[in-house]
Structures are given as structure tokens and as C-alpha cells.
Amino acid sequence: MTGTDVTGLDVLEARARAAARPAADEGLILCDNLVRVYRTQDVEVQALQGLDLVVEEGECTALVGASGSGKSTLLSILSGLDLPTAGRARVAGHDLLSMGRRERLGYRRRTVGFVWQQTGRNLLPYLTALENVALPMKYARVPRRTRTARAGELLDALGVGYCRDRRPQQMSGGEQQRVAVAVASANGPRVLFADEPTGELDTASGADVFAALRRANEELGTTVLVVTHDPLVSEQVGRTVRIRDGRTATETLRAEGDPGGEEFAVLDRVGRLQLPREHIERYGLRGRVRLTAEHDHVGVWADGTPAGTDDRPAG
């Protein structure tokens, strides 16, 4: 971005960020055997059941799951709003289990940005788009002139420069969410989290918001993690991770120009995997299953299927 002054504070912050970078084999976001249990007087609910996730720096990834799958719980942990019951979670070198209050505040102000589903949670109604984008920089003690210039540049880059003098009630829902992406990007975060950012929008407006998220990823260099229940989001990103019953179940990788992509089951560190539901139903898999070691794959057979049958196995 142009128009930003480089100060001694900027240099120190850049060095601190570089020192906090995770090891190359860990990824920018790392969840290792993550468990989150919610307890009330009579009920215990295990929202995350040993979830593993790695997101590399520079990725634009969607996290997809039905209601109750654990995706919102995971986002709350990664955003610093909640703590896991067990396991390990790191984002950009920050250990989310051991952060103190001051580090957590700095983490939320500088390391990560947020776009929530509810537009009222993203923007202050009495400020213009330009003022909303400039506000996070004020808390980071960026000089006023630099704040205004950078806010204008971000709005232009995300295609909503014409909204700079409008308040939220003067913008459409899609415009508000694109401005929210600019607000989330104001302090140059390493990671941008988006929670159902298109959940209240029509298809065309949702596509505009995803275009803004992709610009933040490609042009601003921000790693983007979108949490959604919409499986069609996989067409908008290069990688889709599906969560089921509190664990990572499958991943879909999509090459440029390939709208469908290829789906993979995810094997955790102790060898567990979740077969896609359609495979389970198609082959009648339940209870015990037989595994056979073939020369180039592992066969998964329904219990009761005779060994050596010509019926095709599930794996």
C-alpha cells in the first residue's frame, strides 16, 4: 500500500512478527487434537472432539459444516474469544492457550481481523465507511494523515471507494460487508477470519463479498479462513475443509479453472478418518467393517460381506 509512513515502531513490529512466525512445517494456523467441552449442571456437550487443522500462510480456505458440527466453536477459539479444553492451537506464532490479557488484546488488534455475519457487529452506524476503516488504526496509534490515506486505499482496492462518505444505513448489505473486509484489513493482519459473511446476502452480493475476500488474500497478502454452512463456497476458494461431529472429515482441493475439485478424507495422527456419508449409505457400512490390504489401496468392507467377493469395496 502506498502513502504509509515507515517508522521505527513499524520496523520493530515487523521484526517481532517475523520472530513469531511458526515453523515451516506447522503452518500459519495450527490446531492439534483440539477438544472443547461445554458443561452445565446436567449436560456435557463435546463441541470439538480432537480436531486437527493446518492452514498455510497465503491460503484462502473455507471451513464448511452443518449446524452443530463445531465450526463456530473453532472460530471462537482461533479468534481469541474462547479457550479449548485440551489440545494445541497456534496462530502466527501465538499460543492461544497461554496468551495473557495484554498479548490477547494485541493479537486481536494486529494479528487477526474479523468479518462477522451480522453487519451491525462489523460497522459503527454513526461513522462513515472511511471513518469505520480508519478507527482500528487509531487504536494501533497510526498517525491521522496515514489513517485517512490507508482507509481510502483499502476501500478503493475492495471496490467500495464510492461508499467512503456513506454511513452503514446508506449502503446495501453487500457494500457493508465489503467495507467490513476493509475494516478487518486496516491494520494489516496476518489472518482474516470471516464467519458466514454472505449468510444474509443474495447470490450476486455474496459473490462480490467473496471477490473482496480474494482481493484481501491475493493483493494484500492476508491468509483468509471463511467459516460457512454453504458447501457451494468451495467453488470460491482453493481449499475447503469440512467438519463433522467436531472433527475434520474431508478436504476438497480445487485447481484454477476447476469448479468441482477433488475430495479427500482426512486421516488424523492416530489413523482415524471419517468416511463420507454417501459412502457409508451406499455400501451399508455400520458397526464393524473389514479392512483388507490390497497392493495399492486399503479395502473397506461391510461386516458380513464374504472375503474375496467380487462386490466392490468402499475404499
ChimeraX attribute file (.defattr): number of C-alpha atoms within 10 A of each C-alpha:
attribute: neighborCount
match mode: 1-to-1
recipient: residues
	/A:1	11
	/A:2	8
	/A:3	12
	/A:4	13
	/A:5	11
	/A:6	8
	/A:7	9
	/A:8	9
	/A:9	10
	/A:10	12
	/A:11	11
	/A:12	11
	/A:13	13
	/A:14	12
	/A:15	11
	/A:16	11
	/A:17	15
	/A:18	12
	/A:19	11
	/A:20	13
	/A:21	16
	/A:22	18
	/A:23	10
	/A:24	9
	/A:25	9
	/A:26	18
	/A:27	20
	/A:28	23
	/A:29	21
	/A:30	23
	/A:31	21
	/A:32	17
	/A:33	18
	/A:34	23
	/A:35	22
	/A:36	23
	/A:37	13
	/A:38	12
	/A:39	10
	/A:40	7
	/A:41	5
	/A:42	5
	/A:43	7
	/A:44	10
	/A:45	10
	/A:46	15
	/A:47	23
	/A:48	28
	/A:49	19
	/A:50	19
	/A:51	24
	/A:52	23
	/A:53	18
	/A:54	16
	/A:55	19
	/A:56	15
	/A:57	19
	/A:58	17
	/A:59	20
	/A:60	24
	/A:61	23
	/A:62	28
	/A:63	27
	/A:64	27
	/A:65	23
	/A:66	15
	/A:67	12
	/A:68	14
	/A:69	20
	/A:70	23
	/A:71	26
	/A:72	18
	/A:73	19
	/A:74	24
	/A:75	19
	/A:76	14
	/A:77	17
	/A:78	21
	/A:79	22
	/A:80	17
	/A:81	12
	/A:82	15
	/A:83	18
	/A:84	21
	/A:85	14
	/A:86	16
	/A:87	16
	/A:88	18
	/A:89	25
	/A:90	20
	/A:91	26
	/A:92	23
	/A:93	20
	/A:94	19
	/A:95	15
	/A:96	22
	/A:97	17
	/A:98	12
	/A:99	13
	/A:100	10
	/A:101	9
	/A:102	8
	/A:103	14
	/A:104	18
	/A:105	13
	/A:106	12
	/A:107	20
	/A:108	15
	/A:109	20
	/A:110	22
	/A:111	21
	/A:112	25
	/A:113	26
	/A:114	24
	/A:115	26
	/A:116	20
	/A:117	19
	/A:118	16
	/A:119	20
	/A:120	13
	/A:121	12
	/A:122	20
	/A:123	22
	/A:124	15
	/A:125	15
	/A:126	12
	/A:127	15
	/A:128	19
	/A:129	31
	/A:130	26
	/A:131	21
	/A:132	24
	/A:133	29
	/A:134	25
	/A:135	21
	/A:136	19
	/A:137	23
	/A:138	13
	/A:139	11
	/A:140	13
	/A:141	10
	/A:142	19
	/A:143	12
	/A:144	13
	/A:145	11
	/A:146	16
	/A:147	24
	/A:148	18
	/A:149	16
	/A:150	22
	/A:151	26
	/A:152	22
	/A:153	18
	/A:154	24
	/A:155	25
	/A:156	15
	/A:157	17
	/A:158	22
	/A:159	19
	/A:160	19
	/A:161	17
	/A:162	11
	/A:163	20
	/A:164	18
	/A:165	13
	/A:166	15
	/A:167	19
	/A:168	24
	/A:169	12
	/A:170	14
	/A:171	14
	/A:172	11
	/A:173	20
	/A:174	22
	/A:175	21
	/A:176	23
	/A:177	31
	/A:178	25
	/A:179	32
	/A:180	28
	/A:181	30
	/A:182	32
	/A:183	28
	/A:184	26
	/A:185	26
	/A:186	24
	/A:187	25
	/A:188	21
	/A:189	20
	/A:190	22
	/A:191	28
	/A:192	24
	/A:193	24
	/A:194	24
	/A:195	21
	/A:196	19
	/A:197	26
	/A:198	24
	/A:199	15
	/A:200	14
	/A:201	16
	/A:202	11
	/A:203	11
	/A:204	9
	/A:205	18
	/A:206	20
	/A:207	16
	/A:208	18
	/A:209	26
	/A:210	20
	/A:211	16
	/A:212	23
	/A:213	32
	/A:214	21
	/A:215	17
	/A:216	24
	/A:217	20
	/A:218	15
	/A:219	12
	/A:220	18
	/A:221	17
	/A:222	24
	/A:223	25
	/A:224	27
	/A:225	25
	/A:226	22
	/A:227	26
	/A:228	24
	/A:229	19
	/A:230	15
	/A:231	15
	/A:232	13
	/A:233	22
	/A:234	22
	/A:235	19
	/A:236	18
	/A:237	24
	/A:238	19
	/A:239	24
	/A:240	27
	/A:241	23
	/A:242	25
	/A:243	23
	/A:244	21
	/A:245	19
	/A:246	23
	/A:247	25
	/A:248	28
	/A:249	23
	/A:250	20
	/A:251	21
	/A:252	19
	/A:253	19
	/A:254	19
	/A:255	13
	/A:256	8
	/A:257	8
	/A:258	11
	/A:259	15
	/A:260	13
	/A:261	18
	/A:262	12
	/A:263	16
	/A:264	14
	/A:265	16
	/A:266	20
	/A:267	14
	/A:268	18
	/A:269	10
	/A:270	6
	/A:271	7
	/A:272	10
	/A:273	15
	/A:274	17
	/A:275	16
	/A:276	14
	/A:277	9
	/A:278	9
	/A:279	12
	/A:280	14
	/A:281	10
	/A:282	9
	/A:283	15
	/A:284	14
	/A:285	18
	/A:286	10
	/A:287	7
	/A:288	10
	/A:289	15
	/A:290	15
	/A:291	15
	/A:292	15
	/A:293	9
	/A:294	8
	/A:295	6
	/A:296	6
	/A:297	9
	/A:298	13
	/A:299	15
	/A:300	17
	/A:301	23
	/A:302	18
	/A:303	14
	/A:304	9
	/A:305	12
	/A:306	11
	/A:307	10
	/A:308	7
	/A:309	9
	/A:310	7
	/A:311	11
	/A:312	10
	/A:313	16
	/A:314	17
	/A:315	12
